[in-house]
Amino acid sequence: MKFGLYTAVLHDRSIEEALDVIASLGLDAAEINAGGFLPPVHLPLEQILTSQAARDDYLGLFAERGLHLAGLNANGNPLHPNPAIGPRHAEDLRQAIRAASLLGQERVVTMSGLPGGECGATVPNWIVNAWNSGSLDVLDYQWNEVGLPFWREIDALAADHGVKVAIEMHPQNLVFNPPTLKRLVERAGTTNVGAEMDPSHLFWQGMDPIAAVNYLGPLVLHAAAKDVRINPDYARIYGVLDERFERIDPAEERTNLGGHEFAYRWPEDSAWDFVALGRGHGQEFWNAFIAALYTVDPDMAVNIEHEDVSLGRVEGIQVAAEVLLDAAAALRQPAGP
Protein backbone atom coordinates (compact mmCIF):
# COMPACT_ATOMS: atom_id res chain seq x y z
CA MET A 1 0.00 0.00 0.00
CA LYS A 2 0.98 3.65 -0.41
CA PHE A 3 0.56 6.16 2.43
CA GLY A 4 0.64 9.81 1.53
CA LEU A 5 -0.97 13.24 1.64
CA TYR A 6 -3.53 15.13 -0.40
CA THR A 7 -1.51 18.31 -0.84
CA ALA A 8 -4.33 20.90 -0.90
CA VAL A 9 -3.51 21.78 2.71
CA LEU A 10 -0.04 22.86 1.52
CA HIS A 11 -1.22 25.11 -1.32
CA ASP A 12 0.61 27.94 0.45
CA ARG A 13 3.87 26.29 -0.66
CA SER A 14 5.41 25.24 -3.93
CA ILE A 15 5.09 21.65 -5.10
CA GLU A 16 8.75 21.09 -4.22
CA GLU A 17 8.23 22.37 -0.68
CA ALA A 18 5.06 20.31 -0.26
CA LEU A 19 6.81 17.13 -1.39
CA ASP A 20 9.67 17.85 1.01
CA VAL A 21 7.18 17.96 3.90
CA ILE A 22 5.70 14.63 2.83
CA ALA A 23 9.08 12.93 2.57
CA SER A 24 10.23 14.34 5.91
CA LEU A 25 7.29 12.65 7.69
CA GLY A 26 8.08 9.19 6.35
CA LEU A 27 5.16 9.11 3.91
CA ASP A 28 5.71 7.84 0.38
CA ALA A 29 2.97 9.32 -1.81
CA ALA A 30 1.08 12.47 -2.79
CA GLU A 31 -2.37 13.15 -4.23
CA ILE A 32 -2.47 16.38 -6.23
CA ASN A 33 -5.39 18.73 -6.90
CA ALA A 34 -6.27 19.07 -10.56
CA GLY A 35 -9.15 21.53 -10.45
CA GLY A 36 -12.78 21.65 -9.38
CA PHE A 37 -13.39 23.51 -6.13
CA LEU A 38 -9.69 24.37 -5.82
CA PRO A 39 -7.19 25.51 -8.45
CA PRO A 40 -4.40 23.13 -9.50
CA VAL A 41 -1.68 24.97 -7.56
CA HIS A 42 0.64 21.95 -7.54
CA LEU A 43 -0.02 20.75 -11.08
CA PRO A 44 1.06 22.64 -14.24
CA LEU A 45 -1.91 21.19 -16.07
CA GLU A 46 -1.47 22.84 -19.47
CA GLN A 47 2.17 21.76 -19.71
CA ILE A 48 1.34 18.23 -18.50
CA LEU A 49 -1.28 17.89 -21.22
CA THR A 50 0.99 19.11 -24.02
CA SER A 51 4.63 18.31 -23.20
CA GLN A 52 6.39 15.02 -22.55
CA ALA A 53 9.37 16.95 -21.20
CA ALA A 54 7.12 18.73 -18.69
CA ARG A 55 5.67 15.38 -17.62
CA ASP A 56 9.13 13.89 -17.16
CA ASP A 57 10.27 16.90 -15.13
CA TYR A 58 7.15 16.77 -12.98
CA LEU A 59 7.44 13.06 -12.20
CA GLY A 60 11.13 13.63 -11.50
CA LEU A 61 10.16 15.84 -8.54
CA PHE A 62 8.53 12.81 -6.93
CA ALA A 63 11.28 10.36 -7.84
CA GLU A 64 14.00 12.61 -6.40
CA ARG A 65 12.29 12.35 -3.01
CA GLY A 66 11.39 8.67 -3.19
CA LEU A 67 7.69 9.49 -3.54
CA HIS A 68 4.86 8.21 -5.73
CA LEU A 69 2.23 10.26 -7.48
CA ALA A 70 -0.82 8.52 -6.01
CA GLY A 71 -3.86 10.17 -7.52
CA LEU A 72 -5.16 13.39 -9.01
CA ASN A 73 -8.09 15.10 -7.32
CA ALA A 74 -10.79 17.05 -9.15
CA ASN A 75 -13.41 17.37 -6.41
CA GLY A 76 -16.19 19.72 -7.44
CA ASN A 77 -19.79 19.68 -8.59
CA PRO A 78 -19.74 18.68 -12.27
CA LEU A 79 -23.57 18.55 -12.29
CA HIS A 80 -24.11 22.04 -10.86
CA PRO A 81 -26.88 23.76 -12.85
CA ASN A 82 -25.12 27.15 -12.77
CA PRO A 83 -23.35 27.43 -16.16
CA ALA A 84 -20.44 29.23 -14.46
CA ILE A 85 -19.77 26.23 -12.19
CA GLY A 86 -21.00 22.83 -13.44
CA PRO A 87 -19.50 22.84 -16.95
CA ARG A 88 -16.14 24.09 -15.65
CA HIS A 89 -15.96 21.44 -12.92
CA ALA A 90 -16.97 18.78 -15.45
CA GLU A 91 -14.23 19.87 -17.84
CA ASP A 92 -11.71 19.92 -14.98
CA LEU A 93 -12.60 16.27 -14.34
CA ARG A 94 -12.13 15.37 -18.00
CA GLN A 95 -8.78 17.13 -18.08
CA ALA A 96 -7.72 15.38 -14.88
CA ILE A 97 -8.46 12.02 -16.48
CA ARG A 98 -6.39 12.91 -19.52
CA ALA A 99 -3.54 14.25 -17.39
CA ALA A 100 -3.55 11.19 -15.14
CA SER A 101 -3.22 8.91 -18.13
CA LEU A 102 -0.32 10.92 -19.53
CA LEU A 103 1.41 10.75 -16.15
CA GLY A 104 0.99 6.98 -15.92
CA GLN A 105 -1.44 7.49 -13.05
CA GLU A 106 -4.57 5.32 -12.72
CA ARG A 107 -6.68 7.15 -10.11
CA VAL A 108 -8.70 10.36 -10.28
CA VAL A 109 -10.74 11.37 -7.24
CA THR A 110 -13.91 13.44 -7.58
CA MET A 111 -17.49 13.81 -6.36
CA SER A 112 -20.59 12.59 -8.16
CA GLY A 113 -22.11 16.06 -8.33
CA LEU A 114 -25.60 17.34 -7.60
CA PRO A 115 -28.00 18.89 -10.14
CA GLY A 116 -30.90 21.23 -9.58
CA GLY A 117 -34.30 19.81 -8.83
CA GLU A 118 -35.77 20.35 -12.30
CA CYS A 119 -34.88 21.54 -15.77
CA GLY A 120 -34.09 25.26 -15.63
CA ALA A 121 -33.01 25.26 -11.98
CA THR A 122 -30.05 27.45 -11.04
CA VAL A 123 -28.99 25.92 -7.69
CA PRO A 124 -28.45 22.28 -6.59
CA ASN A 125 -31.17 20.46 -4.65
CA TRP A 126 -30.19 17.69 -2.22
CA ILE A 127 -33.07 15.33 -1.34
CA VAL A 128 -32.28 13.60 1.96
CA ASN A 129 -35.68 12.09 2.79
CA ALA A 130 -37.80 11.29 -0.25
CA TRP A 131 -41.03 10.56 1.60
CA ASN A 132 -43.31 12.27 -0.94
CA SER A 133 -43.94 11.98 -4.65
CA GLY A 134 -42.48 15.43 -5.38
CA SER A 135 -39.13 14.47 -3.87
CA LEU A 136 -39.09 11.19 -5.80
CA ASP A 137 -39.80 13.14 -8.99
CA VAL A 138 -36.76 15.33 -8.25
CA LEU A 139 -34.58 12.27 -7.72
CA ASP A 140 -35.84 10.70 -10.95
CA TYR A 141 -34.89 13.86 -12.84
CA GLN A 142 -31.50 14.19 -11.14
CA TRP A 143 -30.51 10.58 -11.73
CA ASN A 144 -32.10 9.74 -15.06
CA GLU A 145 -31.90 13.03 -16.91
CA VAL A 146 -28.61 14.44 -15.59
CA GLY A 147 -26.50 12.13 -13.45
CA LEU A 148 -26.54 8.83 -15.32
CA PRO A 149 -25.85 10.28 -18.81
CA PHE A 150 -22.94 12.32 -17.46
CA TRP A 151 -21.38 9.38 -15.63
CA ARG A 152 -21.71 7.10 -18.65
CA GLU A 153 -19.72 9.69 -20.59
CA ILE A 154 -17.06 10.00 -17.87
CA ASP A 155 -16.79 6.23 -17.54
CA ALA A 156 -16.18 5.88 -21.28
CA LEU A 157 -13.51 8.59 -21.19
CA ALA A 158 -11.82 6.96 -18.19
CA ALA A 159 -11.88 3.55 -19.88
CA ASP A 160 -10.33 5.00 -23.05
CA HIS A 161 -7.48 6.43 -20.95
CA GLY A 162 -6.91 3.48 -18.62
CA VAL A 163 -8.00 5.47 -15.57
CA LYS A 164 -10.32 4.61 -12.68
CA VAL A 165 -12.47 7.41 -11.24
CA ALA A 166 -12.94 7.19 -7.47
CA ILE A 167 -16.02 9.03 -6.18
CA GLU A 168 -15.88 10.51 -2.69
CA MET A 169 -19.19 9.69 -1.01
CA HIS A 170 -20.02 13.18 0.20
CA PRO A 171 -23.26 14.80 1.40
CA GLN A 172 -24.92 17.27 -0.98
CA ASN A 173 -24.15 14.89 -3.85
CA LEU A 174 -26.13 12.20 -5.64
CA VAL A 175 -23.63 9.69 -4.26
CA PHE A 176 -23.26 10.20 -0.50
CA ASN A 177 -23.25 6.65 0.92
CA PRO A 178 -22.35 3.11 -0.20
CA PRO A 179 -25.81 2.21 -1.62
CA THR A 180 -25.92 5.34 -3.81
CA LEU A 181 -22.40 4.51 -5.05
CA LYS A 182 -23.55 1.04 -6.03
CA ARG A 183 -26.68 2.49 -7.61
CA LEU A 184 -24.62 4.75 -9.85
CA VAL A 185 -22.33 1.94 -10.96
CA GLU A 186 -25.17 -0.50 -11.61
CA ARG A 187 -27.62 1.89 -13.27
CA ALA A 188 -25.00 3.61 -15.41
CA GLY A 189 -23.31 0.29 -16.23
CA THR A 190 -19.87 1.69 -15.49
CA THR A 191 -16.63 -0.29 -15.53
CA ASN A 192 -14.12 2.39 -14.51
CA VAL A 193 -15.97 4.12 -11.67
CA GLY A 194 -15.84 3.21 -7.99
CA ALA A 195 -15.42 4.69 -4.52
CA GLU A 196 -12.88 6.82 -2.76
CA MET A 197 -13.31 5.61 0.83
CA ASP A 198 -13.20 8.71 3.04
CA PRO A 199 -14.33 7.58 6.51
CA SER A 200 -14.93 11.08 7.83
CA HIS A 201 -18.12 11.79 5.89
CA LEU A 202 -19.46 8.34 6.65
CA PHE A 203 -18.77 8.77 10.38
CA TRP A 204 -20.74 11.97 10.77
CA GLN A 205 -23.68 10.48 8.89
CA GLY A 206 -23.71 7.59 11.38
CA MET A 207 -22.16 4.90 9.15
CA ASP A 208 -19.42 2.37 9.83
CA PRO A 209 -16.55 2.87 7.33
CA ILE A 210 -15.24 -0.68 7.74
CA ALA A 211 -18.70 -2.10 7.05
CA ALA A 212 -18.79 0.19 4.01
CA VAL A 213 -15.48 -1.23 2.74
CA ASN A 214 -16.84 -4.75 3.14
CA TYR A 215 -20.13 -3.80 1.43
CA LEU A 216 -18.45 -2.23 -1.60
CA GLY A 217 -15.52 -4.67 -1.88
CA PRO A 218 -13.64 -4.22 -5.17
CA LEU A 219 -15.56 -1.00 -5.92
CA VAL A 220 -13.27 0.67 -3.36
CA LEU A 221 -10.49 2.11 -5.52
CA HIS A 222 -8.75 4.69 -3.34
CA ALA A 223 -8.92 6.03 0.21
CA ALA A 224 -8.57 9.16 2.30
CA ALA A 225 -7.30 9.26 5.87
CA LYS A 226 -9.53 11.85 7.52
CA ASP A 227 -11.13 11.77 10.95
CA VAL A 228 -14.21 13.28 12.60
CA ARG A 229 -15.02 13.94 16.23
CA ILE A 230 -18.68 13.78 17.19
CA ASN A 231 -19.57 16.35 19.89
CA PRO A 232 -22.42 14.61 21.75
CA ASP A 233 -23.59 17.62 23.79
CA TYR A 234 -24.37 19.46 20.57
CA ALA A 235 -25.16 16.50 18.31
CA ARG A 236 -28.06 15.47 20.53
CA ILE A 237 -29.60 18.90 19.96
CA TYR A 238 -28.65 19.83 16.42
CA GLY A 239 -28.23 16.40 14.83
CA VAL A 240 -25.82 15.92 11.97
CA LEU A 241 -27.78 17.86 9.34
CA ASP A 242 -26.86 21.23 10.81
CA GLU A 243 -27.22 24.31 8.60
CA ARG A 244 -25.94 26.99 11.02
CA PHE A 245 -22.95 28.03 8.93
CA GLU A 246 -22.11 31.75 8.99
CA ARG A 247 -21.39 34.00 6.04
CA ILE A 248 -17.87 35.41 5.76
CA ASP A 249 -17.55 39.09 4.97
CA PRO A 250 -16.13 39.64 1.45
CA ALA A 251 -13.35 41.71 3.02
CA GLU A 252 -12.11 38.58 4.84
CA GLU A 253 -10.17 35.75 3.26
CA ARG A 254 -12.55 33.10 1.97
CA THR A 255 -12.40 30.11 -0.38
CA ASN A 256 -14.18 30.45 -3.70
CA LEU A 257 -15.86 27.22 -4.85
CA GLY A 258 -16.78 28.39 -8.34
CA GLY A 259 -18.96 31.21 -9.66
CA HIS A 260 -20.23 33.27 -6.74
CA GLU A 261 -20.14 30.40 -4.23
CA PHE A 262 -17.81 30.41 -1.21
CA ALA A 263 -17.07 28.16 1.76
CA TYR A 264 -18.47 29.68 4.97
CA ARG A 265 -17.65 29.59 8.66
CA TRP A 266 -18.32 26.52 10.83
CA PRO A 267 -20.61 26.98 13.89
CA GLU A 268 -18.67 27.19 17.17
CA ASP A 269 -20.98 24.72 18.95
CA SER A 270 -20.81 22.21 16.11
CA ALA A 271 -22.31 18.73 16.28
CA TRP A 272 -19.13 17.36 14.75
CA ASP A 273 -15.72 18.56 13.58
CA PHE A 274 -13.02 17.38 11.24
CA VAL A 275 -10.00 16.48 13.36
CA ALA A 276 -6.56 14.99 12.84
CA LEU A 277 -6.33 11.21 12.74
CA GLY A 278 -6.68 9.65 16.18
CA ARG A 279 -8.52 12.64 17.67
CA GLY A 280 -11.93 11.34 16.71
CA HIS A 281 -11.31 7.60 16.48
CA GLY A 282 -8.37 5.85 18.09
CA GLN A 283 -5.50 3.81 16.72
CA GLU A 284 -7.54 0.60 16.91
CA PHE A 285 -9.99 1.91 14.31
CA TRP A 286 -7.28 3.07 11.93
CA ASN A 287 -5.48 -0.27 12.19
CA ALA A 288 -8.70 -2.07 11.31
CA PHE A 289 -9.55 0.39 8.52
CA ILE A 290 -6.17 -0.04 6.82
CA ALA A 291 -6.42 -3.83 7.19
CA ALA A 292 -9.88 -3.78 5.56
CA LEU A 293 -8.57 -1.72 2.63
CA TYR A 294 -5.62 -4.09 2.25
CA THR A 295 -7.96 -7.04 1.78
CA VAL A 296 -9.59 -5.20 -1.13
CA ASP A 297 -6.37 -4.05 -2.79
CA PRO A 298 -2.86 -4.53 -1.33
CA ASP A 299 -1.63 -1.71 -3.60
CA MET A 300 -4.26 0.85 -2.59
CA ALA A 301 -3.22 4.44 -1.90
CA VAL A 302 -4.36 6.03 1.36
CA ASN A 303 -3.77 9.79 1.52
CA ILE A 304 -4.16 12.07 4.53
CA GLU A 305 -6.62 14.92 4.11
CA HIS A 306 -5.98 17.48 6.85
CA GLU A 307 -8.79 19.87 7.87
CA ASP A 308 -8.30 20.15 11.64
CA VAL A 309 -8.41 23.92 12.22
CA SER A 310 -7.12 23.55 15.80
CA LEU A 311 -3.72 22.48 14.44
CA GLY A 312 -1.25 24.12 12.11
CA ARG A 313 -0.83 22.73 8.60
CA VAL A 314 2.36 20.74 9.15
CA GLU A 315 1.53 20.01 12.79
CA GLY A 316 -1.78 18.39 11.81
CA ILE A 317 -0.18 16.38 9.03
CA GLN A 318 2.46 15.12 11.46
CA VAL A 319 -0.18 13.97 13.96
CA ALA A 320 -2.05 12.17 11.19
CA ALA A 321 1.10 10.64 9.70
CA GLU A 322 2.06 9.06 13.01
CA VAL A 323 -1.34 7.35 13.30
CA LEU A 324 -1.36 6.26 9.67
CA LEU A 325 2.18 4.87 9.76
CA ASP A 326 1.45 3.02 13.01
CA ALA A 327 -1.52 1.41 11.24
CA ALA A 328 0.77 0.46 8.34
CA ALA A 329 3.24 -1.10 10.79
CA ALA A 330 0.46 -3.06 12.46
CA LEU A 331 -0.54 -4.41 9.08
CA ARG A 332 2.96 -5.79 8.54
CA GLN A 333 3.19 -7.47 11.94
CA PRO A 334 2.68 -11.24 11.84
CA ALA A 335 -0.39 -12.58 13.59
CA GLY A 336 0.17 -13.95 17.08
CA PRO A 337 0.03 -17.67 17.95
N, C-alpha and C positions, 0 to 999 in steps of 0.2 A: 504494500500500500504506500501511497504518497501522503505526506502530512505537511500542509503549507498554510498560506495566508491569502485571502482575498484582499488585494492591495488598495482598495478604495479608501481605507482608513489612513493610508499614507499618501494621499493625493497632494499633500503639502510638500512632498519631496519628489525628486527626480526618480525615474525608474531605477537608476543605478543605486541611489541611496536607499530606496525601498527594498531592493534585493539584498543589499548589505545587511539591513535589519533582519530580514528573514534568515539569511545564512548564519548570522551571529547567534540566533536563538536555537540553532540545531534543527530547524525545519529544512525540508528539501524541495519545496514546490511553491508555486505562486499561481494564483488565478487573477486574470487581468481584466479590468473593465473595458468594454468595447462599444459603449454607447447606451442608449436608453435613457433612464433617469439621470445618469451621470455622464459627463464627457469622458472620452478615452484618453485621460491624462497620461497614462503609462503605455499607450499603444499608438505608434505613428501609423494610423490605419491606412491613409492614402499611399504611403510608401510601401507598406506591407502588401497591399493589393496590387502594386504595379512593379515592384523591384525585387528580384531575387537577391541582389546584393544587400538591400535593406533587411530582407528576411534573415539572411545569414548573419548580419551584424546584430540583429535583435536577439536571435537565439544564442548568439555568442555571449551576450550579457548574462544569460542564465548558466551556460556551460562554464564560464569563468569562475562562477561561484558554487559550482556543484549542485545547481538547482534545476528543476524541471519546470517547464511551462505546463501547468495542469489545469487548463480550462480558460476560456474566454467567457465574460459575463456581459449580457446585454439585457439586464432586467429593466423592464419598462411596461407600458401598457400598449401593445401593438394593436389592440382592438378599440382603443379610445375613439369615441365618435367625433371629437374635436379634430378638424383637419390639420391643425397646427401641432398635434401631439401624436395621434394614432399612426398615421402614415410614416412619420419620421421614425418612431420607435420600431415599426415593422421593418423599415428599410435598414435600420441599425442592426436588427436581428439577422437579416439576410446578409449584410456585409460581414457580420461576425462569423457566420457560417463559412462564407468564402475565405475570410482571413484565416480561420482555424485550419481549414483544409490546406491552405498554402503553407502554413507553419507546421504541418504534420501533426496537428492537434485534433483530437477526436471528440472533444466535449465543449458544448456551448450551453451556458446556463441562462435561463430567462424565466419570465412569468407567462401564464397562459393568456393574460389580458382580460379585460371586462368591457363589453360594449354598453351602449345606452339601452334603454328599455324598449325602444321601438324605432322604426325607421324615421329619421329626421331628428332624433334626440341629439343633444349637444354635450351631455355629461353622462358618465357611467352610472349604472344602476345595479347594485349588488342585492340580490334576493337571498335572504338568509333563512326564511321560513315560509315556504311556498304552500300555505294552508288554503289559499283561495284560487279560483280559476284565473283571476287577473295576473297573479304572480306566476302561475304555470304558463300562461300565455307569454309573459316576458321571457321566461327561461327557454321556451320553445324558440322564440325569435333569436335570443342570444346564441343558443347552441346551433340551431339548424341553419339560420340565415347568415350568421356572422362567424361564429367560432369554428365550426367544423370545416367549412370551405377554406378558411385561412390556414388551419393546421394541416389540412391535406396538402396545401401548397408548400408549406414549410417542410413538411416531412419529405416531400419529393425532392426539394432542394437539398436537404440534409443528406438524403440517400445518394444523390448525384455526386456529392462532395465527400462522401465517406465520413460524415460527422453525425454524432448523436446529440440531440437537443434534450437537455435535462430541465424540466419545469419545476421551479420552486413552488411548492404548494402554499400559497399565500392568501390570506383574507383579502376581500375586495378584488377577487379574480374568479373566473369561471372554475378554475381548478384550485381548490383551497384545502382539500383533504385527500386521503388515498382513494376513496370511491370515485370522486370526480376525476382524479387522474386516470383511473382505469376506464371510466366512461369515455373520456376523450380518446384514449388509445383504441378502444374497441369500436366506438361509433365512427371515428375518422378512419379506422383501418390503418393506423400508422405502423411503421416498422422501425423508425429511427427517432422516436420520441419516448421519453420516460420521465423519471422523477429525479430531481435534486432533493436529497433528504436533509432538510433543515429542521432539526428537532425543535427549535425555539418556537416557531409558529404553530406547531402541533401542540406543544406543551400548553401554551396559553389558551388554546381552544379546548383543552381537556382531554387530549389524545395521548396515547402511549407511543413514542417514536419507535421503540423496538418492535412492538406489535405491528406498526406500520411497515417497517422493513420486511417483516415476515409475510405480511399481507401482499405486498407488491413484488417481493422476490426479485427476479431478474429485471423488472422494470426500474429498479433503483440503479441509476447510472453514475451518480456523483453525490457528494455530501458536503454539507457545511457544518462546522463546529461552532455553534452559537447557543448560548444558554439564556434562560428566563427565570426570574424569581417571581413567584406568585406572592402577593402581599395580602394575606387573608383578611386583615382588618378592613381593608378597602374592597377587596374582591367580593366579600359577602354582601356589600351594599351596592356596588356599582356593577358587579358582574364583569365578564370579559369583553362585552361589546360596549365599550365606554367611549362616548363621542365628545368628551370634555377637553379637546385640544384647543389651544389658544392661538389666535393670530399673532404673527410677528410683524412688528412695524416695518414698513419698507426701508426705513433708515437703518435698521439692524441687518446684520449678516444673516442670510437665509438661503436655503438650498432650493434652486429652481428645478422642477420636475418635468418641465416641458410647457410651452405656451405660457399661460398666466397662472400656472399652478405651482405652489410652493409647499415644502414640508413645514409643519407648524409645531408649536411647543407642547411637550408632554405635560399632562396634569401632575402637580406635585404629589397629590395623594392618589397615585395611580394604583390600579388593581394588580398590575404586573409591570415589570421592567426588564429590559434586556440587560444582562449582566455578563461579566467574564466567566469563562468556563469554571465550574466548580463552585460558583457563588449562588447558583440556583439549584443545581443538582450535583451531588458529590461524585468523587472519583469512581465509586462503584457503578454508577450509571454510565459514565463515559467509557469505562472498560467494557461493559456489556454492549454498548452501542457500537463501538469499534469492532468488537467480535462479531456482532450481527452483520455489519457491513462486509466484513471479511468473508463470511460464508456466502455472500452474494457474489462478490468479486474481489479476489485477493489483490488485484491491481488498482482498486478504487482510490481516487483522490479525495482527501478530506481536508478542507481548507477553513481556517479560522475566519470568522466574520466578527469583527470587534465593534460593538456599539454600546459599551458600558460607559456612560457619561461621567461616572464617578471616578474613573481612572484616566490617566493620560494615554495617548495613543500607543506609545511603545510599552508603557507600563502594563496596559491591559493586554496587549499581545503577549507579553512575557508571561503573565499569569495564565493565560489560555494555553500557551505553548507548553508550559510545565505539565498541565493536566493532560493535554493531548499526547505528549510524548510518554508520559507515565502509562497511559492507556495502550500506546503502541508497544511499550516494553512488556506490559502484562500479556499482550497477545502473543509475544514471542516466548514467554515462559512455558516450559513443559508442564503438563498437567500432573498433579500430585498422585501418589500411589492410591 
